[in-house]
Amino acid sequence: MHVQFRSCTSDNDFAQFTLFFMRNRLEFSRMFSLSDTLIHILTFLPDSHLILIEDERGKVVGWGHYQYMTAERQPDPEGEICYIHSVIVAEKYRRSRVFLKGFRHLIRQVQEENEHVKQVTFRADASHAYLNRLYSKFAQVAGEQEGYYGQENIYMAEINQLASYLGAVIDDK
């Protein structure tokens, strides 16, 4: 299945992201209400970056949502940590290579946007065996936290090691 990745920059892009998120919010969290979704969007988007995933017709089939932060977990456009809030892909595209291609695209984009990033962090529901098995292939569990809807594992990887693993190394870096 062919998909393309692009930065979310225009009002139309953000509207497409918002509609996809509202329709697929239960993929984000099984207990995410519509109001949770809207609050999440309003809270995190001002300091965040989005990558839209589109099918061959230009229809949004997913997104990647990340933010730059300081070591003190404060938003900073030149922060040394890239915190990936979420990546959601329509179920039809999950059994393909979209995850690898998308993760590779995200890491390349981060390397091009922010030369200060040293580390990538993300989390997974501790009870989600498949995601934890997948993430442990390229990142280490750096801690745990109580999330909105249960225990979460926090994963961390050095960006250069992650880029190498994904085959996303930028030649001029």
C-alpha positions as CSV (number, residue, x, y, z in Angstrom):
1,M,0.0,0.0,0.0
2,H,1.4,3.3,-1.1
3,V,1.4,6.2,1.4
4,Q,3.1,9.6,1.5
5,F,4.2,11.7,4.5
6,R,4.1,15.4,4.7
7,S,4.3,18.1,7.4
8,C,1.0,19.5,8.6
9,T,1.3,23.3,8.0
10,S,-1.9,24.8,6.7
11,D,-5.3,25.4,8.3
12,N,-6.7,22.7,6.0
13,D,-4.0,20.2,7.1
14,F,-4.9,20.9,10.7
15,A,-8.6,20.4,10.0
16,Q,-7.9,17.1,8.3
17,F,-5.8,16.0,11.3
18,T,-8.5,17.0,13.7
19,L,-11.2,15.2,11.8
20,F,-9.1,12.0,11.5
21,F,-8.2,12.2,15.2
22,M,-11.9,12.7,16.3
23,R,-13.0,9.7,14.1
24,N,-10.1,7.5,15.3
25,R,-9.7,8.7,18.9
26,L,-10.3,5.2,20.3
27,E,-7.1,4.1,18.5
28,F,-5.3,6.7,20.6
29,S,-6.8,5.4,23.8
30,R,-9.7,3.0,24.3
31,M,-11.3,5.5,26.7
32,F,-10.7,8.8,24.9
33,S,-13.9,10.8,24.7
34,L,-14.6,13.5,22.1
35,S,-14.0,16.2,24.8
36,D,-10.6,14.5,25.7
37,T,-9.7,14.6,22.1
38,L,-10.5,18.3,21.7
39,I,-8.7,19.2,24.9
40,H,-5.7,17.2,23.8
41,I,-5.5,19.0,20.5
42,L,-5.9,22.5,22.1
43,T,-3.3,21.7,24.8
44,F,-0.5,20.1,22.7
45,L,-0.7,21.5,19.2
46,P,0.7,24.9,19.8
47,D,4.1,23.5,20.7
48,S,4.0,20.4,18.4
49,H,4.8,19.2,15.0
50,L,2.5,16.9,12.9
51,I,3.2,14.6,10.0
52,L,0.2,13.6,8.0
53,I,0.1,10.1,6.4
54,E,-1.9,10.1,3.2
55,D,-3.0,7.3,0.8
56,E,-2.6,7.5,-2.9
57,R,-5.7,9.7,-3.2
58,G,-4.5,12.2,-0.6
59,K,-6.9,11.0,2.1
60,V,-5.4,11.1,5.6
61,V,-4.9,7.6,7.0
62,G,-2.7,8.5,9.9
63,W,-0.4,11.0,11.7
64,G,2.7,11.4,13.7
65,H,2.7,14.0,16.5
66,Y,5.9,15.1,18.2
67,Q,7.4,17.9,20.2
68,Y,10.8,19.2,21.2
69,M,11.5,19.5,24.9
70,T,14.3,20.3,27.3
71,A,15.8,17.8,29.7
72,E,13.4,19.3,32.3
73,R,10.4,18.3,30.0
74,Q,9.6,21.9,29.0
75,P,8.6,22.7,25.4
76,D,11.5,24.3,23.5
77,P,11.8,24.5,19.7
78,E,15.6,23.8,20.2
79,G,15.1,21.2,22.8
80,E,17.4,18.1,23.0
81,I,14.6,15.6,23.3
82,C,12.1,14.7,20.6
83,Y,9.0,13.5,22.5
84,I,6.7,11.5,20.2
85,H,3.2,12.0,21.6
86,S,1.4,9.6,19.2
87,V,1.4,7.9,15.9
88,I,-1.9,6.6,14.7
89,V,-2.4,4.7,11.4
90,A,-5.7,3.4,10.0
91,E,-6.0,-0.3,10.7
92,K,-6.0,-1.2,7.0
93,Y,-2.4,0.1,6.7
94,R,-0.9,-1.4,9.9
95,R,0.1,-4.7,8.4
96,S,2.3,-3.0,5.8
97,R,5.7,-1.3,6.0
98,V,4.0,2.0,6.8
99,F,5.3,2.0,10.4
100,L,8.9,1.6,9.3
101,K,8.7,4.2,6.5
102,G,6.8,6.6,8.7
103,F,9.2,6.3,11.6
104,R,12.2,6.7,9.2
105,H,10.5,9.8,7.8
106,L,9.9,11.3,11.2
107,I,13.5,10.8,12.4
108,R,14.9,12.3,9.2
109,Q,12.6,15.3,9.6
110,V,13.6,15.7,13.2
111,Q,17.3,15.6,12.3
112,E,16.7,18.2,9.6
113,E,14.6,20.5,11.8
114,N,16.5,20.5,15.0
115,E,20.2,19.8,15.2
116,H,20.1,19.9,19.1
117,V,18.0,16.7,19.4
118,K,20.0,13.9,21.1
119,Q,17.2,11.7,22.3
120,V,13.8,10.4,21.2
121,T,11.2,9.3,23.8
122,F,7.8,7.8,23.5
123,R,5.5,5.7,25.5
124,A,3.3,2.6,25.2
125,D,0.5,1.2,27.3
126,A,2.3,-1.4,29.6
127,S,-0.4,-4.0,28.9
128,H,0.0,-3.7,25.1
129,A,2.3,-6.7,24.4
130,Y,2.8,-6.2,20.7
131,L,3.9,-2.5,21.0
132,N,6.2,-3.2,23.9
133,R,7.8,-6.1,22.0
134,L,8.2,-3.9,18.9
135,Y,9.6,-0.8,20.7
136,S,12.1,-2.9,22.7
137,K,13.8,-3.8,19.4
138,F,15.1,-0.3,19.0
139,A,14.7,1.5,22.4
140,Q,15.1,0.9,26.1
141,V,12.5,1.2,28.8
142,A,13.6,4.3,30.7
143,G,10.8,4.3,33.2
144,E,7.1,3.9,33.9
145,Q,4.3,6.3,34.6
146,E,0.7,6.2,35.4
147,G,-1.0,7.4,32.3
148,Y,-4.6,8.7,31.9
149,Y,-5.9,5.2,31.4
150,G,-3.3,2.9,33.0
151,Q,0.3,2.1,33.4
152,E,2.7,3.2,30.6
153,N,6.2,2.3,29.7
154,I,8.5,5.2,28.7
155,Y,10.9,4.4,26.0
156,M,14.1,6.2,25.1
157,A,16.6,6.0,22.3
158,E,19.6,8.1,21.2
159,I,18.6,9.7,17.9
160,N,21.8,8.7,16.1
161,Q,21.4,5.0,17.1
162,L,17.7,5.1,16.2
163,A,18.4,6.7,12.8
164,S,21.1,4.0,12.1
165,Y,18.7,1.2,13.1
166,L,15.9,2.6,10.9
167,G,18.3,3.4,8.0
168,A,17.4,7.1,8.3
169,V,20.9,8.5,8.6
170,I,21.3,11.9,7.0
171,D,24.4,12.0,4.9
172,D,25.6,15.4,5.8
173,K,25.3,14.9,9.6
